[in-house]
Structure formats: C-alpha cells, structure tokens
Amino acid sequence: MTPTQDDLYPDIRAALRDLCAGFDSAYWQKIEEQNAFPEAFVNALTGAGWLSALIPEEYGGPGLPLLAASVIMEEINRNGGNSGACHGQMYIMGCLLRHGSPEQKQRYLPGIASGELRMQSMAVTEPTTGTDTTKLKTVAERRGDKYVVNGQKVWISRVQHSDLMLLLARTTPLAEVKRKSEGLSVFIVDLRDAIGRGLSVRPIRNMVNHETNELFFDNLEIPAENLIGEEGKGLKYILDGLNAERILIAAECIGDGYWFTERAARYATERRVFDRPIGQNQGIQFPISRAYVNIEAASLMRVKAAELFDAGKPCGGQANMAKLLAADASWEAANACLQTHGGFGFAAEYDIERKFRETRLYQVAPISTNLILSFVSEHILGMPRSF
Ligand SMILES: Cc1cc2nc3c(=O)[nH]c(=O)nc-3n(C[C@H](O)[C@H](O)[C@H](O)COP(=O)(O)OP(=O)(O)OC[C@H]3O[C@@H](n4cnc5c(N)ncnc54)[C@H](O)[C@@H]3O)c2cc1C
C-alpha cells in the first residue's frame, strides 16, 4: 500500500522526485563533510520555481495552495534532502504579502519569486528571553526617517544566504504598553547594507549542518519605510504566519518519516542474521510499522490543517497538532530506522545518522513540543493560562 496521501498532487511529487534524484546521497554527504550550504540544490529548486509556490501570480509566483506547498516540502525530505536549508524562502515572505504596503510588495515580491532576492531569515529568538517572546530586548528607536536598532538575537538561520531578513524588535517599552503583545514591530532588514554597518553575524556550530547565527545590532540604521504594517503590531503579524510554518514543517517531518520507514523496511527485508531476514522478527517489524501508522495519522492532520488554511478558516489547533504529531512520528521512525540498521546506522554513508540528527531538531525548532502542548491546553481545552 502506498502512503494515503500519495494521490495528492502526483505531478508535483513526480517532479520533485526527479529533481531530488540529481542530488544523491554522495551530494548530501559532501555538503555535510564540508559544512557547506547546499547551494546547487537550492538553486535547482529556485530555478524550477518550487520555492515561490505561495507567491501570487501578480508578483510572479504560481500562487499554489498551502497544501501543494506542503507536498513540495514533504517530497524534498522524503527523497533524502533537507528542506531546512531553504524552507524560509517559501514562507517568510508571507508576512510581507499579508501586511506589507503595495510599494513594499511590488519592490520585493517579484525578486523573491524569481529567486534573485533571498528572503529566508527571520530574527525573533533572543538569548536571554527565549520562548518568552514579548520580553525580547532588541529595540528599534525611531529617529527621523530611520529606526536605530540595538540588541542581540540568537539562532537566526540562513542569514549568510539571504539578502533580506525580517526582524522583530520592540518599538514601545514593555512598561508603556497595555498588553505585553503590543509595542513590537517587524522590519525588513536589507542584509547587503546592514552587515558590517551596525549588524554583525557570528555563526553557531551546531548538531546539524544548518547555517544559524548570533546577531549583534549596534546602532543599525533601517529606513523607516522598511517597517511592515503598523508600528506596534509586529507580533500579531509574525503570529499570523505561524500556521503556514507549522503545516510546512509538519510536511517535512512526514517526508522524513516516510524516508526512515522505507529505508528501515527495505534493510529489514534484505539483512540476514541467524539465517533469516531480520525483518522476519516481529521485534524488528513492529517499531517500524508503529512509526508508519503514526506518520500516516500525522499526514491526515496536516491535510486537514492545510485545507482549512487554504479555505481561509481558523486552523491554529490543527496546524499545531499536525506539527506535534509529525515531529513525534518522524523521531519515532528515525529511532526505529537506526535500531534496525544496527551498527551500520551509525555509518555516515547510510545517511541515517544525518537524517536522525536533522529530524530531532523539529522537537525544538521552530517551536518546541512543550509550547504546542501549552497551546492545546489553553486554547483548545480551556485550561488555565500558564504564562
Ligand atoms: C538550529 C536552529 C535554528 C533556529 N532558527 C531560528 C530562526 O531562524 N529564527 C528564530 O527566531 N529562531 C530560531 N531558532 C530558535 C528556536 O525557535 C528556539 O530555539 C525555540 O523556539 C526554543 O526557544 P529557546 O531555545 O530559547 O528555549 P527556551 O525558551 O530557553 O526553553 C528551553 C526549553 O524549556 C521549555 N519551556 C520553556 N518555557 C516553558 C513553559 N512555560 N512550559 C513548558 N516548557 C517550557 C521549552 O519548550 C524548551 O524545551 C532556531 C533554533 C535552532 C536550534
């Protein structure tokens, strides 16, 4: 039986499979060894127009539904790739699309659609405040026709491979706002002007081959025209984009999950120990099968969430639940796959240890599992607010 949702966008699936076939295991291993950015892969995706999936036709994209975009992300990971290198280019522009002025959209979106402009960084997280976003300390102070930014961010991905970055900073002190979610604003930072002129970037070595950085703002000047929407409403604008992000990340996890279970089932069938395939033992079969069941279920929730999103209906609950179910299922599948491969699972040439590390990240970023459970507790089950 093929996965339940394989009949969704079969043409997109086939095209992505073909594209990914040009970036085989040897390619990803070389990139990992060199700690490099998968430039050729991202260029191929961009050239074929996949990363502009969500940009409307009037700005040069195909204006596909989010469900179709989720299939693109799923197929990248299902075919051995890592969407983490490029998923930002697909969804970060959503904030500009929904809340930017007509001039801003005209100025940036066609370039993002063609890939000439890379907008794949979003700077929210800070070292001292973490998940408690409303307490973030980076400030943007209006001075004439500029904002002057001071502060620090951490874990900001793909900055060295972006032209534009979204920045969330406080424009009204926390003590002066009625609600803590007010007084934060979103800006477009042109990294080509900013780096070395008020913005410094320090890469963070980390568990996966993922370009992520500490950022230091020291009187960085941003033209006032780079403010998105109204001053003080930035957190709402960022939150508006999170459902799309959750659904796309869920799809990546689902792609990983299918990759792990397909690999594990194949190896369990081929590998002979004690004169029989190891997959003949139910102790080997069941963890792989259970992970598969959970991936299928997560995929259904992803489809439900995406359909609601595409219909313009509230989907926060489904988007968050899809992300949690998918991240758990892919991690379960990763463990089953590694265990099935025994010692060989640890050998880089099998790709399993790489994908294992990559899929582990989804339990923490872009949102940690606990924060999703907190959302469900408070907003779906109506339990008391905990923070
Ligand atoms: C590789 C990588 C790339 C990233 N890329 C980006 C990026 O591009 N842009 C960006 O802005 N951020 C990025 N992040 C940051 C990421 O979103 C955060 O790491 C994540 O949201 C968790 O925040 P934190 O690390 O500050 O953890 P903390 O807030 O310090 O929390 C630590 C742990 O405690 C738990 N916790 C905290 N408070 C509670 C509570 N009240 N109840 C229960 N549990 C709680 C959290 O769930 C977490 O597990 C990235 C992170 C990584 C690792």
The ligand as an SDF file (V2000), in Angstrom:
LIG
                    3D

 53 58  0  0  0  0  0  0  0  0999 V2000
   19.0060   25.0530   14.5270 C   0  0  0  0  0  0  0  0  0  0  0  0
   18.0650   26.1090   14.9950 C   0  0  0  0  0  0  0  0  0  0  0  0
   17.5910   27.0490   14.0910 C   0  0  0  0  0  0  0  0  0  0  0  0
   16.7510   28.0730   14.5380 C   0  0  0  0  0  0  0  0  0  0  0  0
   16.3710   29.0640   13.6610 N   0  0  0  0  0  0  0  0  0  0  0  0
   15.7030   30.1620   14.1360 C   0  0  0  0  0  0  0  0  0  0  0  0
   15.4450   31.2880   13.2890 C   0  0  0  0  0  0  0  0  0  0  0  0
   15.7730   31.2740   12.0910 O   0  0  0  0  0  0  0  0  0  0  0  0
   14.8450   32.3850   13.8250 N   0  0  0  0  0  0  0  0  0  0  0  0
   14.4800   32.4510   15.1330 C   0  0  0  0  0  0  0  0  0  0  0  0
   13.9460   33.4760   15.5480 O   0  0  0  0  0  0  0  0  0  0  0  0
   14.7090   31.3970   15.9720 N   0  0  0  0  0  0  0  0  0  0  0  0
   15.3120   30.2520   15.5020 C   0  0  0  0  0  0  0  0  0  0  0  0
   15.5770   29.2010   16.3330 N   0  0  0  0  0  0  0  0  0  0  0  0
   15.2010   29.2990   17.7330 C   0  0  0  0  0  0  0  0  0  0  0  0
   14.0810   28.3590   18.1230 C   0  0  0  0  0  0  0  0  0  0  0  0
   12.8620   28.8330   17.6230 O   0  0  0  0  0  0  0  0  0  0  0  0
   14.1280   28.2480   19.6500 C   0  0  0  0  0  0  0  0  0  0  0  0
   15.3270   27.5460   19.9870 O   0  0  0  0  0  0  0  0  0  0  0  0
   12.9460   27.5380   20.2090 C   0  0  0  0  0  0  0  0  0  0  0  0
   11.7680   28.2830   19.9560 O   0  0  0  0  0  0  0  0  0  0  0  0
   13.0880   27.3570   21.7210 C   0  0  0  0  0  0  0  0  0  0  0  0
   13.4990   28.5420   22.3200 O   0  0  0  0  0  0  0  0  0  0  0  0
   14.7940   28.5760   23.2790 P   0  0  0  0  0  0  0  0  0  0  0  0
   15.8850   27.8280   22.5960 O   0  0  0  0  0  0  0  0  0  0  0  0
   15.0600   29.9520   23.7020 O   0  0  0  0  0  0  0  0  0  0  0  0
   14.3480   27.7000   24.5180 O   0  0  0  0  0  0  0  0  0  0  0  0
   13.8360   28.2290   25.9220 P   0  0  0  0  0  0  0  0  0  0  0  0
   12.7290   29.2190   25.7400 O   0  0  0  0  0  0  0  0  0  0  0  0
   15.0020   28.6020   26.7380 O   0  0  0  0  0  0  0  0  0  0  0  0
   13.1880   26.8870   26.5030 O   0  0  0  0  0  0  0  0  0  0  0  0
   14.0180   25.7400   26.8190 C   0  0  0  0  0  0  0  0  0  0  0  0
   13.1110   24.5350   26.9850 C   0  0  0  0  0  0  0  0  0  0  0  0
   12.1680   24.8030   28.0200 O   0  0  0  0  0  0  0  0  0  0  0  0
   10.8460   24.6450   27.5270 C   0  0  0  0  0  0  0  0  0  0  0  0
    9.9780   25.6510   28.1500 N   0  0  0  0  0  0  0  0  0  0  0  0
   10.1780   26.9930   28.2470 C   0  0  0  0  0  0  0  0  0  0  0  0
    9.1430   27.5890   28.8880 N   0  0  0  0  0  0  0  0  0  0  0  0
    8.2630   26.6020   29.1810 C   0  0  0  0  0  0  0  0  0  0  0  0
    6.9830   26.5470   29.8100 C   0  0  0  0  0  0  0  0  0  0  0  0
    6.4020   27.6730   30.2730 N   0  0  0  0  0  0  0  0  0  0  0  0
    6.3720   25.3580   29.9340 N   0  0  0  0  0  0  0  0  0  0  0  0
    6.9570   24.2230   29.4860 C   0  0  0  0  0  0  0  0  0  0  0  0
    8.1560   24.1870   28.8650 N   0  0  0  0  0  0  0  0  0  0  0  0
    8.7960   25.3600   28.7200 C   0  0  0  0  0  0  0  0  0  0  0  0
   10.9210   24.8510   26.0300 C   0  0  0  0  0  0  0  0  0  0  0  0
    9.8800   24.1600   25.3790 O   0  0  0  0  0  0  0  0  0  0  0  0
   12.2960   24.2590   25.7050 C   0  0  0  0  0  0  0  0  0  0  0  0
   12.1880   22.8630   25.5120 O   0  0  0  0  0  0  0  0  0  0  0  0
   16.3560   28.1260   15.8990 C   0  0  0  0  0  0  0  0  0  0  0  0
   16.8220   27.1460   16.7860 C   0  0  0  0  0  0  0  0  0  0  0  0
   17.6640   26.1520   16.3520 C   0  0  0  0  0  0  0  0  0  0  0  0
   18.1660   25.1430   17.3520 C   0  0  0  0  0  0  0  0  0  0  0  0
  1  2  1  0
  2  3  1  0
  2 52  2  0
  3  4  2  0
  4  5  1  0
  4 50  1  0
  5  6  2  0
  6  7  1  0
  6 13  1  0
  7  8  2  0
  7  9  1  0
  9 10  1  0
 10 11  2  0
 10 12  1  0
 12 13  2  0
 13 14  1  0
 14 15  1  0
 14 50  1  0
 15 16  1  0
 16 17  1  0
 16 18  1  0
 18 19  1  0
 18 20  1  0
 20 21  1  0
 20 22  1  0
 22 23  1  0
 23 24  1  0
 24 25  2  0
 24 26  1  0
 24 27  1  0
 27 28  1  0
 28 29  2  0
 28 30  1  0
 28 31  1  0
 31 32  1  0
 32 33  1  0
 33 34  1  0
 33 48  1  0
 34 35  1  0
 35 36  1  0
 35 46  1  0
 36 37  1  0
 36 45  1  0
 37 38  2  0
 38 39  1  0
 39 40  1  0
 39 45  2  0
 40 41  1  0
 40 42  2  0
 42 43  1  0
 43 44  2  0
 44 45  1  0
 46 47  1  0
 46 48  1  0
 48 49  1  0
 50 51  2  0
 51 52  1  0
 52 53  1  0
M  END
$$$$
